[in-house]
């Protein structure tokens, strides 16, 4: 396994403007900033990522004001008690993408956000206190208690929310294979654990975020 400096240099060879590319993206939020995010914004970001999965992102973006209105500002306590009639109403609401499964997932995720918020004094506090080196465990919790937030959707949600997240994209997977961390793109629990450990080690070595390591790995492929 190469040092992170070596991987960064490989990425720079492919992309001489590497630092500019990295600077385009906002870094992870501080613990205090995560705690300050209202519960409704966490649920809104979850919903955006769930609806974007396998769909044209620009369509979701164009309809987002409609989503905000249809889901009543994404108040998790309100949405968590939506009835079947509420879901049926949303399935017919032309302001949003009328995908029944994803609408139902939003209600289920609202219950998760509301429950974890009650348990931890705010969903943002829960997120801020979750160990940064246990992203796999956090995704497993989302899978168990939420809906449609496992795999890549969950990873993108964490990154978009400002949590210090890696994303095991195709390019990142290829880089991890090249570095001998895994022998094939990581999809199994064991392979993801090895990938997460390597990314955490590189982040400590490079004194940077896991998010930056993930992006540099992707750019090091070409």
N, C-alpha and C positions, 0 to 999 in steps of 0.2 A: 504494500500500500504506500503510495507516494505521500510526501509531505504536502500540506495544503499550499505552501508557497509554490511547489512544483506544479500542482494542479492549476493554480491561479495563472502561472506563467504559460501553461498550455492553453488556457482559455484566452490569454492575451495574444498569443500567436494567431489564434483563429479570429480574434476580435480586438484589434489594436485600440479600439475605443471602449475597452472593457469597463473602465472606471465610470465613463459617461453612461454606459448601459446600466450599470448598477445604481448610479445616482438617480436615475429616472424613477426608481421605486422607493416608496416610503419604507423606512425601517420598521421593525417591530415596535409596538407601543410599550411604554414602561408599565410596571405593575399598577401604579397610581392611575395612569391613563386608562388601563383596562377596567379598573374598578369604577371609573367615572362614566363608563358607557352605560346608558339606560337599558333596561331589559328589553324594551321594545325594539331597540336598534340591533341587539343581538338576534332577535327573532326575525327582523327584517332581512338581515344579512344571510341568515340561514335560508330563508325563503327564496331570496334572490339566487343563491347558489344551487338550491334544489331545482328551481325552475330553469336555470341556465343549463343544467346537465343534459347533454344530448339534444340541445335545442340551439337556435340561433340567438346568441347573446344580445345582438342589437334589437331584436324584437322585444325581449324582456326589458331592456333599457328604455325603449320607446314607450312601453306600457307601464312603466314603474309608478307614475303618479296614480294610475288606475289601481294598481296593486295596493298602494298606500290607502286609498279611499275604500276599496272593497274590503280590505282586512282591518279597517278601522284603526289605522295607525299602528297595527301590530302589537297592541297591548296583550301580553301573554295571558294575563288573568282573564281577560274578556274572551280571547279566542279559544282558550283551553276548555271552555264550557260550550262551545258551538255545538249545536245539535245536528242531527241528520238533515233537518230542514235548512239549517244555515249552510251546510255543505252543498245541498242541492241548489240553493239560491246562487252560490258562488260558481257552481258548474255552469250556470246559465248567464253569468255576468260577463258581458262582452268587453268590459274594461281590462280584463286579465286574460291570461292563457288558460283556457278552460280544461285543465287536465285534472280529472277527479282524484287520481291517486296522489298527485302532488299537493292538491288542496287538502286532502285528508292528512298528508304528511305534515303540513303546516299546523294543523290542529294538534297533532300528536307532539310536534316539536314545541308548540306553545305550552303543553302540559309539562314537558321536560324542563323548559326554561323557568316556568312558574315554580315547579317543585324544587329545583336546584337553587333558585333565588331564595325561596323560603328557608331552605336548609342552611344556606351559607351567608345570608344577609346580602343578597344581590348576586345575579348571575355573573356580573363582571368580577366580583370578589372571588367566586368559585373559579373562574377562568384564570385570574391573576395568581391564585394560590396553587394551581395545578403545576406539578414539577415540569420544568421545561424540557427535561430529558426523557419524559414519558409521554410523548405525543401518541404513540401506539396505544397506550392505555386510555388516553382521552378519547381517541377514535373508537375504541372498543366500548367505552361508556356511551358514546353517542349512538352506536349501533344497538346497544341493549335498551337504552331508555328513550331514544329518539326515533326518527324515521328518515330513511334515504340520506343519511349523513355519513355512511361508512365509505371507505375507499377514497377515490379522488375527490368526490364532492365534499367530504369532510375536510380533506387537506386544503382544498381551495377556500372553504369557509374560514378555516383558521388563519390562513395567509391574509385573506381579504379583511378579516376582523382586526388584524394587528397583533395576533398571537404569533410568537416566533416559531414558524412552522416550516418544515421541509415539505416538498412536493415530489413524489416519486414518479415524475413524468417519464416518458420513453427515453429522453436524452439523459436524465439523471440515472435511470436504470442502466443504460449503456455504459455510463461513466463508472458506476459501481461495479459492473462486470469487469471492465478494463482494469480497475484497481484491485481486483481479486477479492472484493468484499463478499460478493455473491457470484454464483456460476451462471445465473440467468436472471432476467429482470425480476425484481423482488415482488412476489405476490403472496407467498406463504407467510404465516405468522413468524416462523423462524428467520426467514430471509429479511422480512421487514425489520425485525429486531436487530439483526446484524447491520442492516443499512442505517438504522437510527443510531446505533452505537458509534458507527464510523463517522457519521455526520456530526454527532456531538463531540467526538474527539477532535475532528478537524476544526470545529468552531472554537474549542478551547485553545487549540494550537494557534489558530489564526487570530484569536481575540476578536471574533466577529460573531454575528448571529447565525443561527442554523439556517435561516432564510437566505442569507448571503451565500453560505456554503452550497446550498441547494442550487441557487442560480449559477454560481461559478461552475459547479459540476456539469450542469446542462450546457453552459457555453463552452466547456472544455471539449465537448464532443465534436463541435464544428459549427 
